[in-house]
Amino acid sequence: MNTVINAAPMHESHARKLDHLSLCAGDDVEHGAHAGLFEEVSLVHDALPEVSTAELDLTTRFLDHTLRAPLMLTGMTGGPREAGEVNHALARVCAQVGVPFGLGSQRVMLRDPSCADTFRVRSSAPDVLLIGNIGVMQARDLGPERVAELARSVEADYLAIHLNPAMELVQPGSEADSDFTGGYDTIARVVDALGGRVLVKECGTGLSARVAARLAALGVRGLDASGSGGTSWVKVEALRAQGRQARLGALFADWGIPTAAAVALCRPAAPDATLIASGGITDGLVAAKALALGADVAGLARPVLQAYNAGGADGALEFLEETIAALRIAMVLVGARTPVELRRAPRVLGPRLRAWLHPESPAESAQ
Ligand SMILES: Cc1cc2nc3c(=O)[nH]c(=O)nc-3n(C[C@H](O)[C@H](O)[C@H](O)COP(=O)(O)O)c2cc1C
């Protein structure tokens, strides 16, 4: 059930975080069926793969680190006590699996410093590869030094700067950003302040090739293409809004670059970046397709939250282990020993995905 938690005398930003957790517990916030276009990717079966499961090696380079599997949990939450419980539990699960854990936006820490412990997950998972999180417009307003301090205050290994103009434009009035200028300059300054330990992520509407190339040129070493196909943040905000804002949210609910297209377009645009595929990675077979299209790592958010809601930390752990098990099966069935070999697997792409990979320029269509 998607009942929004009644949070009367609570800090406004905490109530919003609880709304998000509550709405994302259900499926009303998903992009329309097939929005990620992964059903347009078929990996070609190899009946004699000459691979033993014993020799599969899923270890993966992730910036300056090595992961045990090419997966990560992308940023979700923090702030209210319940969000802290989710963060501490899922950080422990990620440490166990050997994959990075992303915190949700740390903006709320500035408004209410007393909630900092909900983000300080090292007390629960000292060795987890930890990714801090802040929105690009908040980063612009804070300035690079305060942003770097925010990342240091939780002992994050990297900071993810999130982009989400679509969500901001449909968010109820006082909470929303409407001035999106200065983003590239802000990111360049934060990259400098953090010595390059910066990722940039979308939140389910996708990075285009042009944006990915410009970010890579600024020295951003990690990009999360986060396309449409999974959680729609426009839908989340539309469900929280009323009147015109709710109608505008419904209109743009499926706006975005499908995740399969975003990954395939970003790979050649930013060839040296660590590329994360998120937005609708629901299982290990979809993860295998994302890796085949060029991602280094598949990122998951809401599916892990739902597994946690259903079965606690054990449920989240089992979900990630099953995801890895499915990924291993897919690798054997295309004859790949490593995630990098998966990229060379023959594949069949459907017409809608192929159309995204060769977008028409306005000049061509005008002729
Ligand atoms: C409950 C919830 C809260 C989220 N909060 C944040 C956030 O604070 N910062 C951020 O960068 N992304 C946030 N995201 C977006 C995810 O990191 C991810 O980009 C997006 O949900 C698509 O992945 P999915 O389809 O696996 O959910 C959130 C996602 C969920 C489900």
The ligand as an SDF file (V2000), in Angstrom:
LIG
                    3D

 31 33  0  0  0  0  0  0  0  0999 V2000
   13.6040    6.1330   -1.9740 C   0  0  0  0  0  0  0  0  0  0  0  0
   14.5950    6.6930   -2.9530 C   0  0  0  0  0  0  0  0  0  0  0  0
   15.2490    7.8880   -2.6410 C   0  0  0  0  0  0  0  0  0  0  0  0
   16.2040    8.4290   -3.5230 C   0  0  0  0  0  0  0  0  0  0  0  0
   16.9060    9.5520   -3.1440 N   0  0  0  0  0  0  0  0  0  0  0  0
   17.9660    9.9630   -3.9020 C   0  0  0  0  0  0  0  0  0  0  0  0
   18.8430   10.9780   -3.4370 C   0  0  0  0  0  0  0  0  0  0  0  0
   18.6780   11.5450   -2.3530 O   0  0  0  0  0  0  0  0  0  0  0  0
   19.8990   11.3340   -4.2240 N   0  0  0  0  0  0  0  0  0  0  0  0
   20.1170   10.7220   -5.4420 C   0  0  0  0  0  0  0  0  0  0  0  0
   21.1120   11.0220   -6.1020 O   0  0  0  0  0  0  0  0  0  0  0  0
   19.2860    9.7700   -5.9130 N   0  0  0  0  0  0  0  0  0  0  0  0
   18.2290    9.3720   -5.1780 C   0  0  0  0  0  0  0  0  0  0  0  0
   17.4130    8.3520   -5.6310 N   0  0  0  0  0  0  0  0  0  0  0  0
   17.5710    7.8990   -7.0290 C   0  0  0  0  0  0  0  0  0  0  0  0
   18.3290    6.5970   -7.1800 C   0  0  0  0  0  0  0  0  0  0  0  0
   19.6660    6.6960   -6.7370 O   0  0  0  0  0  0  0  0  0  0  0  0
   18.3090    6.1160   -8.6600 C   0  0  0  0  0  0  0  0  0  0  0  0
   19.0620    7.0280   -9.4580 O   0  0  0  0  0  0  0  0  0  0  0  0
   16.9040    6.0050   -9.2320 C   0  0  0  0  0  0  0  0  0  0  0  0
   15.9500    5.6600   -8.2480 O   0  0  0  0  0  0  0  0  0  0  0  0
   16.8220    4.9600  -10.3570 C   0  0  0  0  0  0  0  0  0  0  0  0
   17.1640    3.6760   -9.8980 O   0  0  0  0  0  0  0  0  0  0  0  0
   16.0630    2.5270   -9.5800 P   0  0  0  0  0  0  0  0  0  0  0  0
   15.1920    2.4080  -10.8000 O   0  0  0  0  0  0  0  0  0  0  0  0
   16.8870    1.3140   -9.2910 O   0  0  0  0  0  0  0  0  0  0  0  0
   15.2930    2.9990   -8.3760 O   0  0  0  0  0  0  0  0  0  0  0  0
   16.4670    7.7910   -4.7720 C   0  0  0  0  0  0  0  0  0  0  0  0
   15.7880    6.5990   -5.0770 C   0  0  0  0  0  0  0  0  0  0  0  0
   14.8690    6.0470   -4.1920 C   0  0  0  0  0  0  0  0  0  0  0  0
   14.1660    4.7830   -4.5690 C   0  0  0  0  0  0  0  0  0  0  0  0
  1  2  1  0
  2  3  1  0
  2 30  2  0
  3  4  2  0
  4  5  1  0
  4 28  1  0
  5  6  2  0
  6  7  1  0
  6 13  1  0
  7  8  2  0
  7  9  1  0
  9 10  1  0
 10 11  2  0
 10 12  1  0
 12 13  2  0
 13 14  1  0
 14 15  1  0
 14 28  1  0
 15 16  1  0
 16 17  1  0
 16 18  1  0
 18 19  1  0
 18 20  1  0
 20 21  1  0
 20 22  1  0
 22 23  1  0
 23 24  1  0
 24 25  2  0
 24 26  1  0
 24 27  1  0
 28 29  2  0
 29 30  1  0
 30 31  1  0
M  END
$$$$
